[in-house]
Amino acid sequence: MPPLHPRKRQQGFGLVETLVGMVVGLVATIIIYQVISTYEGIKRSTTSGADTQQNGIFSLATMERDLRAAGWGIPTAAIMPCTEYFTYYSNGTASGPVPNFPGTPVRIADGGVAAGASDSITMLWGTSIRSNVRNMLLQNATINPPGTSAANLQPTSKVALSGVGGFVWLTDDDGRCTLTRITASDVNPANANSVVLSHAAATGTATQPTYNPSGTVMTDLGWPTSFTKNPRIYDLGTFTQRTYSVTGGSLVSQDFFSSMTQVQLANNVVSLKAMYGISDANSQVVTNWVRATGAWATPTLADARRIKAVRIAVVVRSPLKEKAEGDAQACLTTTAAPESWPDGPAIDLSNDADWRCYRYRAFETIVPLRNVLWANLS
């Protein structure tokens, strides 16, 4: 007969089994962590590459759009051969000639070869469809002081003149070209086909600069005060002078005939390089590429007519800073500076001690100055 209280067999994990299970769990955890870490690294690199692609394409497309507009709505050099340009601005705290005014559809400012140096590009265009039509004045122009009845402009025709707030070039056979903003347009009682255009001076602000100097300022700046040799104006409409440059690791633009505020367009842009495509005299075909140095830093009127295209490159940096691999003391993510284009301007990023810890990509293109070509500025 069986015992009344049989001994039951004990069940459960022993110490060895528990330790083996913990080891297996730790190994599985380490593998999962490594997989997740690798995935996150790939994800960050992919996202960083997408950001770089977006910043580069946007920067290039924005500048290309404005380069294609350059030269529209402004008189050609053959129609209005200016020997001197006179411009002015006042934003309430600063005043003087309009900074970087090119006088030509495009002007490149070469930044040099120092580490971190970048070029800048200024484009100029207007909105008038009659910019090359000379509008003779009914009287000699005396523009000092502006805004008075003696200084008001009386064109022979009011056809297609821009409204109040638009710009005109005032010039004569002496070749002095004065940029003037129209502040009022009234019926000319002496001539039904004409109007009286005022260009009064005012105090500018940061958001609404003024572009007509007072009589005293005109004297201080050496402006011409009268135009007596076939005085005439050329209508510009709304005028745009936009400069692109690299500042603080971003591509920025500044419009000198609007608010003059510097606007950030794209971040992680570390370099901008540009060159002129020039033709031989009396030709429309680009035969050489030159930097904006030496004679091409401030080209003569004859040389400016030879500029038919611009080649630009923007270098964009990935937002993700990579770590040094293994026991390396320095980053080796990038070992050589990016190239603008084959045989193009060198790019030196060594002003940043950590420049090798980032990935870079250069975006470059050639933009023909179609308004210059269409105007046949040979």
C-alpha positions in Angstrom: 0.0 0.0 0.0 1.5 3.4 -1.0 2.6 5.8 1.7 0.1 8.4 2.9 2.4 11.4 2.0 4.6 10.7 -1.0 7.6 13.1 -1.5 6.8 15.4 -4.4 9.6 16.2 -6.9 10.8 19.8 -6.7 10.5 21.9 -10.0 12.1 25.2 -11.2 15.3 26.8 -12.6 18.6 26.1 -11.0 21.4 28.6 -10.5 23.3 27.4 -13.6 20.1 27.6 -15.7 19.4 31.1 -14.5 22.9 32.3 -15.2 22.8 30.8 -18.7 19.5 32.6 -19.4 20.9 35.9 -18.2 23.9 35.5 -20.5 21.6 34.7 -23.5 19.4 37.7 -22.7 22.4 40.1 -22.4 23.8 38.8 -25.8 20.4 39.3 -27.4 20.1 42.8 -25.9 23.6 43.8 -27.2 22.7 42.5 -30.7 19.4 44.4 -30.7 21.1 47.6 -29.5 23.8 47.4 -32.2 21.2 46.8 -34.8 19.2 49.9 -33.6 22.3 52.0 -33.3 23.4 51.0 -36.8 19.9 51.8 -38.2 19.8 55.2 -36.4 23.2 56.0 -37.9 22.1 55.1 -41.4 18.9 57.1 -40.8 20.8 60.2 -39.6 23.2 59.9 -42.6 20.3 59.5 -45.0 18.4 62.4 -43.5 21.6 64.5 -43.5 22.2 63.7 -47.2 18.6 64.7 -48.0 19.0 68.0 -46.2 22.3 68.6 -48.1 20.6 67.8 -51.4 17.7 70.1 -50.7 19.9 73.0 -49.5 22.2 72.7 -52.5 19.5 72.4 -55.2 17.5 75.3 -53.7 20.5 77.5 -53.5 21.6 76.8 -57.0 18.0 77.2 -58.4 17.4 80.5 -56.6 20.6 82.1 -58.0 20.1 80.6 -61.4 16.6 82.1 -61.6 17.9 85.6 -60.8 20.9 85.3 -63.1 18.4 84.6 -65.9 16.5 87.7 -65.0 19.6 89.9 -64.9 19.7 92.6 -67.5 15.9 92.7 -68.1 14.3 96.1 -67.9 17.5 98.1 -67.8 19.0 100.1 -70.7 21.7 98.4 -72.6 25.2 99.8 -72.5 25.0 100.7 -76.2 21.8 102.7 -75.6 22.9 104.4 -72.3 26.8 104.6 -72.2 27.4 105.8 -68.6 30.8 107.1 -67.7 29.7 107.5 -64.1 26.9 106.2 -62.0 25.3 108.2 -59.1 23.2 106.3 -56.7 22.1 107.0 -53.1 20.3 105.3 -50.2 19.3 106.2 -46.7 17.8 103.8 -44.1 17.7 106.2 -41.2 21.0 105.0 -39.7 23.3 104.8 -42.7 23.4 106.5 -46.0 25.6 107.0 -49.1 26.0 105.4 -52.5 24.1 102.1 -52.9 26.5 99.4 -51.8 28.0 97.1 -54.5 26.1 98.9 -57.3 27.4 97.0 -60.4 26.2 99.2 -63.2 26.0 96.0 -65.3 23.6 93.1 -65.3 25.9 90.9 -63.2 28.9 91.7 -61.1 31.0 89.1 -59.2 33.1 90.1 -56.2 36.0 87.6 -55.9 36.5 86.6 -52.3 40.1 85.6 -52.7 41.9 82.3 -51.8 42.1 82.6 -48.0 40.6 79.7 -46.0 36.9 80.0 -45.8 36.7 82.8 -48.5 33.7 82.9 -50.8 32.7 85.0 -53.7 29.5 87.1 -54.0 27.3 87.8 -57.0 25.1 90.9 -57.6 22.3 90.9 -60.2 20.5 93.9 -61.5 17.2 94.1 -63.3 14.0 96.2 -63.7 10.5 95.7 -64.8 10.0 98.2 -67.6 9.3 97.0 -71.1 10.5 100.3 -72.5 13.8 100.6 -70.7 15.7 101.1 -74.0 13.4 103.9 -75.2 14.9 107.3 -74.5 12.4 109.8 -73.3 13.7 113.3 -73.9 12.9 116.1 -71.5 11.1 119.2 -72.4 13.6 121.3 -70.4 17.1 121.2 -69.0 17.2 119.3 -65.7 18.4 121.0 -62.6 18.1 118.5 -59.8 19.7 120.3 -56.8 17.7 120.6 -54.7 15.3 117.8 -55.7 11.5 118.0 -55.3 11.3 121.7 -56.3 9.5 122.9 -59.4 12.8 123.7 -61.1 14.0 120.2 -60.5 10.9 118.3 -61.6 11.3 116.2 -64.8 9.1 116.8 -67.8 9.4 114.0 -70.3 8.2 114.5 -73.8 5.9 111.5 -73.5 4.0 109.9 -70.6 3.5 106.6 -72.5 4.5 103.5 -70.6 6.1 105.5 -67.7 6.1 103.6 -64.5 4.0 104.9 -61.6 5.0 106.6 -58.4 7.7 104.6 -56.6 9.4 103.5 -59.9 12.9 104.4 -60.9 14.4 106.3 -63.9 17.9 107.0 -65.1 18.5 110.7 -65.7 21.4 111.4 -68.1 22.6 113.5 -70.9 25.3 113.5 -73.6 28.0 113.8 -70.9 27.3 110.2 -69.8 26.6 110.9 -66.2 23.8 108.6 -65.1 21.8 109.5 -62.0 19.4 107.0 -60.5 16.2 108.8 -59.4 13.0 107.5 -57.7 9.8 109.1 -58.7 7.8 110.4 -55.8 4.9 112.1 -57.6 3.4 112.2 -61.1 1.1 115.1 -62.1 -0.5 116.4 -65.2 1.8 118.8 -67.1 -0.4 122.0 -67.6 2.0 123.1 -70.4 1.9 119.9 -72.4 -1.0 117.5 -72.6 1.2 114.7 -73.7 3.6 115.0 -70.8 3.6 114.7 -67.0 5.6 116.4 -64.3 7.7 113.9 -62.3 8.8 114.8 -58.8 11.7 113.2 -57.0 11.6 114.6 -53.5 14.0 113.6 -50.8 12.8 112.1 -47.5 14.1 110.4 -44.4 14.5 106.7 -44.9 13.9 103.9 -42.5 15.1 100.3 -42.2 12.0 98.9 -43.9 11.5 101.8 -46.3 14.8 103.3 -47.4 14.8 106.5 -49.5 16.9 106.8 -52.7 16.8 110.6 -53.4 19.4 112.6 -51.6 18.8 116.1 -50.4 20.5 119.0 -52.1 23.2 119.2 -49.3 24.0 115.5 -49.6 24.2 115.8 -53.4 26.8 118.5 -53.0 28.7 116.5 -50.4 28.7 113.4 -52.7 29.8 115.3 -55.8 26.6 114.7 -57.7 25.9 116.5 -61.0 23.4 119.3 -60.4 22.3 120.0 -64.0 21.8 118.1 -67.3 21.9 120.4 -70.2 23.1 118.3 -73.2 20.0 116.6 -74.5 18.7 115.6 -71.1 16.7 112.4 -71.1 15.3 109.7 -68.9 15.1 105.9 -69.2 12.3 104.1 -67.4 13.2 101.2 -65.1 10.0 100.4 -63.3 10.6 98.5 -60.1 14.3 98.1 -59.7 16.1 95.1 -58.1 19.7 94.8 -57.1 20.2 91.5 -55.3 23.4 90.2 -53.9 24.1 86.6 -52.9 26.9 85.7 -50.5 27.9 83.2 -47.8 27.7 84.5 -44.3 28.0 82.4 -41.1 27.6 79.1 -42.9 24.4 80.2 -44.7 23.6 81.5 -48.2 22.1 84.9 -47.7 20.6 87.5 -50.1 20.2 91.3 -49.8 18.0 93.5 -51.9 19.3 97.1 -52.0 16.1 98.6 -53.5 13.6 97.2 -51.1 14.1 96.8 -47.3 17.8 96.1 -47.6 17.4 93.4 -44.9 19.7 90.4 -45.2 17.7 87.3 -45.7 18.9 83.7 -44.9 18.0 81.4 -47.7 19.7 78.1 -46.9 21.9 76.8 -44.1 25.1 74.7 -44.1 26.3 76.5 -47.2 30.1 76.9 -46.8 31.3 78.2 -50.1 30.2 80.1 -53.2 32.5 80.4 -56.2 31.8 82.1 -59.5 33.5 82.9 -62.8 32.6 85.0 -65.9 32.1 83.4 -69.3 33.5 85.9 -71.8 33.5 86.2 -75.5 35.8 87.9 -77.9 34.9 91.4 -79.0 31.9 91.5 -81.4 31.0 87.9 -80.6 28.3 86.2 -78.7 30.2 82.9 -78.1 31.9 82.2 -74.8 35.6 81.5 -75.4 37.1 81.8 -72.0 36.3 81.6 -68.3 37.9 84.2 -66.0 37.7 85.1 -62.3 36.6 88.5 -61.2 40.2 89.6 -60.4 42.6 92.0 -62.0 41.0 93.8 -64.9 37.8 91.8 -64.4 37.3 93.0 -60.9 35.9 96.2 -62.3 35.5 95.6 -66.0 35.5 98.5 -68.4 32.3 99.2 -70.5 33.9 97.3 -73.4 34.8 94.3 -71.3 31.4 94.3 -69.5 29.8 93.8 -72.9 31.8 90.6 -73.3 30.3 88.9 -70.3 27.9 86.4 -71.7 27.5 83.7 -69.0 28.3 83.0 -65.4 29.4 79.7 -63.9 28.6 79.2 -60.2 29.2 76.5 -57.6 27.8 76.2 -54.1 29.3 73.8 -51.6 26.9 72.5 -49.0 27.9 70.7 -45.8 25.9 67.9 -44.1 24.3 69.1 -40.8 25.5 65.9 -39.1 29.0 66.0 -37.5 30.5 62.6 -37.8 32.6 61.1 -35.0 36.2 59.9 -35.3 36.3 56.2 -36.1 37.8 53.7 -33.6 40.8 55.0 -31.7 41.5 57.8 -34.3 42.1 61.2 -32.8 41.0 63.2 -35.8 37.9 62.8 -38.1 38.6 61.2 -41.4 35.0 61.5 -42.8 36.3 64.0 -45.5 40.0 63.8 -46.4 40.1 66.3 -49.3 38.3 69.6 -49.8 35.4 69.5 -52.3 35.9 70.6 -55.9 33.9 73.5 -57.4 34.3 72.0 -60.9 37.2 70.5 -62.8 40.0 73.1 -63.0 37.7 75.5 -61.1 38.5 77.8 -58.2 40.0 76.0 -55.2 37.9 75.6 -52.1 39.7 75.9 -48.7 37.6 75.0 -45.6 40.5 74.8 -43.2 39.3 77.8 -41.3 37.0 75.4 -39.5 39.1 73.0 -37.3 36.4 70.3 -37.6 35.9 70.6 -41.3 37.0 67.0 -41.9 34.1 65.7 -39.6 31.5 66.6 -42.2 30.4 65.4 -45.6 30.2 67.9 -48.5 28.7 68.2 -51.9 29.3 70.8 -54.6 26.4 71.9 -56.9 27.4 73.7 -60.0 25.9 75.0 -63.2 26.5 77.4 -66.1 23.9 80.2 -66.6 23.8 82.1 -69.9 22.9 85.7 -69.5 20.0 85.5 -71.9 18.9 89.1 -71.6 22.4 90.2 -72.5 22.5 87.7 -75.4 19.1 88.7 -76.7 20.1 92.4 -76.5 23.1 91.4 -78.7 25.5 93.3 -76.5 28.5 92.6 -78.7 
